[in-house]
Each structure stands twice: as structure tokens, then as C-alpha cells.
Amino acid sequence: MTNTEQTKVEKAQQQVQLVEGLFTPSEAMHVVNALIDQKLNFHKIQKLRLWEGCEDSDTTYENNRIKELNGAKQTAKDYISIARKEGYNVVINGTLNISFVK
């Protein structure tokens, strides 16, 4: 791989720090809920777009992702509730990794 090709590959792989820090349990719940809610809304809109195009469209993927995200939201809520009860703050580190694929 030439130096130019390697530079292109490095540019094709990026990281974005979405969340990083120490939060009170209430702040942590707000941050986590906001992130998960945005992802839920994305899948709900995708499902609606498919359905509008054809009512018989296969929305299995979207339905599964919605269920998984609702489960993750409940799990996060339960976990952060423990921190609240025990008097802990919550550290959240969320990195978005982006890369190109063909």
C-alpha cells in the first residue's frame, strides 16, 4: 500500500466522541434516553417509509431494532437507578466509529 493509499484509508476511518464525561444519575438518564430515542425514531421512520411504499414490505429488521433499543433503554434505566440509589455519579463514554465499505 502506498503512502497516498494509506492516507485515504485513514481518512475513511473516523471517530466522533459523542458523549464523554461524569454525570449525575438524572443527567445520565437524560443523555442516554436522548441518544436511544433518536435511534428509535430513525428506525420508526424507516419502517414507516417502507410501509408507505408497500404495506406488505418486510419490516422485520426495523421491528427487531426497535425491540432491542427499547430493551437497551430499560436496561440503562435500571442500571442508572442503581447508581442513584447507591449515591454514585455515572461516567458515560460514547464514541461513534465511521468507516467506508463497498
C-alpha positions as CSV (number, residue, x, y, z in Angstrom):
1,M,0.0,0.0,0.0
2,T,1.4,3.4,-1.0
3,N,1.5,6.3,1.4
4,T,-1.3,8.0,-0.5
5,E,-3.5,4.9,-0.3
6,Q,-2.8,4.6,3.4
7,T,-3.8,8.3,3.9
8,K,-7.1,7.7,2.0
9,V,-7.8,4.7,4.2
10,E,-7.0,6.7,7.4
11,K,-9.4,9.4,6.2
12,A,-12.1,6.8,5.6
13,Q,-12.0,5.8,9.2
14,Q,-13.1,8.5,11.6
15,Q,-14.1,8.6,15.2
16,V,-16.5,11.1,16.7
17,Q,-16.7,11.5,20.5
18,L,-20.5,11.8,21.1
19,V,-20.5,11.7,24.9
20,E,-17.7,11.8,27.4
21,G,-17.9,12.8,31.0
22,L,-19.2,12.5,34.5
23,F,-22.9,12.9,35.0
24,T,-25.4,12.8,37.9
25,P,-27.8,9.9,37.5
26,S,-30.5,12.3,36.3
27,E,-28.2,13.8,33.7
28,A,-27.0,10.4,32.6
29,M,-30.6,9.2,32.2
30,H,-31.4,12.3,30.1
31,V,-28.4,11.8,27.9
32,V,-28.9,8.0,27.4
33,N,-32.6,8.4,26.7
34,A,-32.0,11.2,24.2
35,L,-29.5,9.1,22.3
36,I,-31.6,6.0,22.3
37,D,-34.8,7.9,21.4
38,Q,-33.1,9.4,18.4
39,K,-32.1,5.9,17.2
40,L,-35.6,4.6,17.9
41,N,-37.1,7.5,15.9
42,F,-34.8,6.7,12.9
43,H,-36.0,3.1,12.8
44,K,-39.6,4.1,13.2
45,I,-39.3,6.5,10.3
46,Q,-37.5,3.8,8.2
47,K,-40.3,1.4,9.0
48,L,-43.0,4.0,8.0
49,R,-41.2,4.7,4.7
50,L,-41.1,1.0,3.8
51,W,-44.8,0.6,4.8
52,E,-45.8,3.7,2.8
53,G,-44.1,2.3,-0.3
54,C,-45.7,-1.1,0.1
55,E,-47.9,-2.2,3.0
56,D,-46.6,-5.8,2.6
57,S,-42.9,-4.7,3.0
58,D,-40.7,-6.7,5.3
59,T,-40.1,-4.5,8.3
60,T,-38.6,-7.4,10.4
61,Y,-35.2,-5.6,10.7
62,E,-36.7,-2.4,11.9
63,N,-39.1,-4.2,14.3
64,N,-36.2,-6.1,15.8
65,R,-34.0,-3.0,16.2
66,I,-36.9,-1.1,17.9
67,K,-37.4,-4.0,20.3
68,E,-33.7,-4.2,21.0
69,L,-33.4,-0.5,21.6
70,N,-36.4,-0.4,23.9
71,G,-34.7,-3.2,25.8
72,A,-31.5,-1.3,26.0
73,K,-33.3,1.8,27.2
74,Q,-34.9,-0.2,30.0
75,T,-31.6,-1.8,30.9
76,A,-29.9,1.6,31.1
77,K,-32.7,2.9,33.2
78,D,-32.4,0.0,35.7
79,Y,-28.6,0.4,35.8
80,I,-28.6,4.2,36.4
81,S,-31.3,3.7,39.0
82,I,-28.8,1.6,41.0
83,A,-26.3,4.5,40.8
84,R,-28.9,6.8,42.1
85,K,-29.9,4.6,45.0
86,E,-26.2,4.0,45.9
87,G,-25.2,7.7,45.6
88,Y,-22.9,7.3,42.6
89,N,-22.4,9.5,39.6
90,V,-22.3,8.0,36.2
91,V,-19.4,8.1,33.6
92,I,-20.5,7.9,30.0
93,N,-18.1,7.4,27.1
94,G,-19.7,7.1,23.7
95,T,-17.6,7.0,20.6
96,L,-19.1,6.8,17.1
97,N,-16.8,4.9,14.7
98,I,-17.3,5.7,11.0
99,S,-15.7,3.9,8.1
100,F,-16.3,3.3,4.3
101,V,-17.4,-0.1,2.9
102,K,-18.3,-1.3,-0.6
